[in-house]
Each structure stands twice: as structure tokens, then as C-alpha cells.
Amino acid sequence: MAQGDLSKDLEAIVKPLVREPLLSIRPYVPGRPIQDVMREFRLEHVIKMASNENPVGPSPKATAAIQDMLQDLNRYPDGAAQDLRSAIAKHVGLTESAVFVGNGSDEVIKMIAETFLQPGDELLVPFPSFSQYDFGAQVMGATVVPVPLADGFQYDLDSLREHVTEKTKLVYLCSPNNPTGTWLTHRAAAHFIESLPEKVIVVCDEAYLEYVDTPDPLRSVEFIESGKPVLSLRTFSKMYGLAGMRLGYALGHPSLIRYLHQVREPFNVNAMAQAAAIAALDDEAHVQTSREVNRLGREQLYRGFERLGIPYIPTQGNFMLAEVKNGQHVFQELQKLGVIVRAGFPGIPEYIRVSIGTPEENEQFLKALAEVLGKIKELG
Ligand SMILES: Cc1ncc(COP(=O)(O)O)c(C=O)c1O
């Protein structure tokens, strides 16, 4: 069949039709897929430590649940995700009307922006942090106010508080923060939230909550229970190993949650994702194993970085930052050795972010890094 001729350039006609705020949005840069790197560098074995995925894999209970529902794929999913919301509600100790599910927490972040933000509104975000917060706000034409983290990428909540103005509608707190791995204590977050005007909504992104093993971790559900305008964001993409399924959720007072439904597509969470998530929530063994693999992997990488003399940022997530001077160069060179990490986060060009892998993956990464930096001897 002949291919249609698309050579005529319509840019001059189309561009003036596009909504103004969209013109300055820079596209999201995801971790590179394994296949891409295999093809580019003609490699047979490539490991991906770039997207904070669970190296253990998905819960076997979740994959079995997906298998079980395949013969029903001719049916639309339950648009209200009743069973899933009920399972999540039980898991977190809130009512179903406080649970809102989305096609990944990425979608929930966008829907939060669509629900609450318009031109003239301000959104406070820690910097550096997860880029999707900016994206949602930019789509809506709202103003993003980045508030730099302090030394060692620690939260500076006093500074965050000082940036609150009459126009501030939303404040994002991400703990553990992506890409830095640094975290908030519950006490500090509570003090901050208490200090805010009532009309400011705080979104606590707890995508990596299940990995946290520090004293006094952020427990944002307690803010919701005490009637604060707080939304908690969670995901099945990290600890639950279901990134490919796309499922995230928000928790919040029903008065907030009901408005998120105004921008929700009728069937935004597919049937496989719903079945998989219900099963994954019930698989405590998978969670325990994943947590332990991450804890040991974190120690392994800490020790490796120390031997190589590379400064790193202690983390409470399943990833960490290492200071390698020229992040982009190290990222490129690591790919040639079959290891994909991330670099090029705004404001921190000297760092790479590596996701914690299996013991074998961590070992391969450390060896490759030593080679790239000419430090093979130090690894011993
Ligand atoms: C802090 C944070 N929030 C949200 C997400 C998005 O998760 P999901 O896969 O549920 O869209 C990520 C993914 O990397 C993340 O790091």
C-alpha cells in the first residue's frame, strides 16, 4: 500500500492554533528502554537501573490475577473501580470515598492540576523534584514556583513556607523525594502544614513510601484524618512492581476527591490493572522480599560508592544520587557497558541517579562505573 505523502509542512498553520501555555512545555525524558540501548550499542545484555522500578518483578499473585481476567477483556472495566477502591480503602484505613484511582499517579497529578489550577495560580514545588508536577501546572497555564532544597538536598520547609503567597493553590511535598532520595519526618511536615493558610492544598507524593525505614516517616493519611486539605499520592509502580500496568491513586477528604472525578475519563483504569492491584495488595510476601532486596542493595551501593570514593546522597527510596562530576558523560559511557541509569536532571548536572537493583545488577553497575571512572583498582 502506498504511504500517504505527509511532506507538506503545516507548522505555520497549526502552531497559532495551539494553546499558548503548551508551547513552552519540554517533553518528559523517560529512562531509556533496554531494547533501544541493545540496538544502539549492539549489546546482548543490558540492565536498566533508570526508572526506579522493582527489580524483583511483579507479585506472582498479580500476574495470576491478570491471567484470570483475560477472557473478560471484551467487557469494559468497572469505571468506578469499586473493588479496587474498597481494597485500597481497607489497606489505608480510610473510607472508599476518600480513594481516587488513576492510570498511574502521573495521570492523577495531571488531574489534580486540571481540577485546581488555572492561569494566575501558583504551585510550589521542591527543586529538584519530580517533573510531572510542573507538567500538570504548565498544561493548565498556572505558574510553577520551584523552591530549592537546602544542603544535601534536605527539605527547607521554612523557605517553602516563605514562598506561599495569596496566589498559592497547591504545594507539593515528595517524600522520599525523586530524584534525591531525601525525605521528610512526619513532625516537620505536620508543623509545615499547620502553618499554611487553610485554602492551600498540600499534595504529599509518597510513591516510595513502602521503602521507608527511617524513624518518624511521613504519614500523610493522618493529615487527611484530621481534616486538612491534603492529598496523598501512592502508586503500584514501585514496591508493587506494576509499572507497566499503570496504576496510581490519591487519598484525600471526600470533599476534595469528588472534584477530581469531574476530570476523570469514565474508564481511566483498565481491567487488568484493577485485578492486578487488588491481588498485589494482598501479597505481603512480595512486599517483604522487595523491601529486603532494596535494603541490601542500598547497603551494597553505599559500600561500592565508598570504595570508589564517590560521594552519594543517603536515600529512603529505591534509587540514589551519586556525584560523578559529569553526569551526562558517565550516563553515556555506562550505556556502552550495558548499564542504563539517569542523568541530566535540571540543576544537578554533576549527578547520576541509579535505581537500586538485584545484587547482580548492583555489582555489574559498580564494575561498569569503576571502569568508566578509571577506578577498577579501588573496587578490589
Ligand atoms: C515521586 C513520583 N511520583 C509519581 C511517579 C509516577 O508514578 P506512576 O508510575 O504511578 O505514574 C513517580 C515515578 O517515577 C515518582 O517518582
The ligand as an SDF file (V2000), in Angstrom:
LIG
                    3D

 16 16  0  0  0  0  0  0  0  0999 V2000
    7.7230   10.7940   43.0250 C   0  0  0  0  0  0  0  0  0  0  0  0
    6.9890   10.0990   41.9350 C   0  0  0  0  0  0  0  0  0  0  0  0
    5.6700   10.2720   41.8290 N   0  0  0  0  0  0  0  0  0  0  0  0
    4.9680    9.6680   40.8620 C   0  0  0  0  0  0  0  0  0  0  0  0
    5.5860    8.8500   39.9360 C   0  0  0  0  0  0  0  0  0  0  0  0
    4.7640    8.2610   38.8280 C   0  0  0  0  0  0  0  0  0  0  0  0
    4.3330    7.0050   39.1340 O   0  0  0  0  0  0  0  0  0  0  0  0
    3.3110    6.2370   38.2180 P   0  0  0  0  0  0  0  0  0  0  0  0
    4.0720    5.1490   37.5760 O   0  0  0  0  0  0  0  0  0  0  0  0
    2.2680    5.7430   39.1810 O   0  0  0  0  0  0  0  0  0  0  0  0
    2.7250    7.1920   37.2290 O   0  0  0  0  0  0  0  0  0  0  0  0
    6.9500    8.6380   40.0060 C   0  0  0  0  0  0  0  0  0  0  0  0
    7.6190    7.7860   39.0130 C   0  0  0  0  0  0  0  0  0  0  0  0
    8.7920    7.7040   38.8760 O   0  0  0  0  0  0  0  0  0  0  0  0
    7.6700    9.2900   41.0330 C   0  0  0  0  0  0  0  0  0  0  0  0
    8.9930    9.1550   41.1440 O   0  0  0  0  0  0  0  0  0  0  0  0
  1  2  1  0
  2  3  1  0
  2 15  2  0
  3  4  2  0
  4  5  1  0
  5  6  1  0
  5 12  2  0
  6  7  1  0
  7  8  1  0
  8  9  2  0
  8 10  1  0
  8 11  1  0
 12 13  1  0
 12 15  1  0
 13 14  2  0
 15 16  1  0
M  END
$$$$
